[in-house]
Amino acid sequence: MKNGKLLDLYSGYLISAFGATAATGLSSLLDGQISHDQMQRSLTG
């Protein structure tokens, strides 16, 4: 998945979450389709 799409997905996750958020939470929500490490690399890149 391209960085722009990952950032859009993560932004939507942050906006819609009711509690604390993290890349691990998004990974868990997506049943591991996107790993925590993949999300972290995208955010730092």
Backbone hydrogen bonds, N-H to C=O, Kabsch-Sander energy under -0.5 kcal/mol:
donor,donor_aa,acceptor,acceptor_aa,energy
6,L,2,K,-2.2
7,L,3,N,-2.7
8,D,4,G,-2.0
9,L,5,K,-2.4
10,Y,6,L,-2.8
11,S,7,L,-2.6
12,G,8,D,-2.3
13,Y,9,L,-2.0
14,L,10,Y,-2.6
15,I,11,S,-2.4
16,S,12,G,-2.2
17,A,13,Y,-1.3
26,L,22,A,-1.8
27,S,23,A,-2.2
28,S,24,T,-2.3
29,L,25,G,-2.5
30,L,26,L,-1.9
31,D,28,S,-1.7
32,G,27,S,-3.1
33,Q,30,L,-1.7
39,M,35,S,-2.1
40,Q,36,H,-2.6
41,R,37,D,-2.5
42,S,38,Q,-1.7
43,L,39,M,-2.3
44,T,40,Q,-2.1
45,G,41,R,-1.0
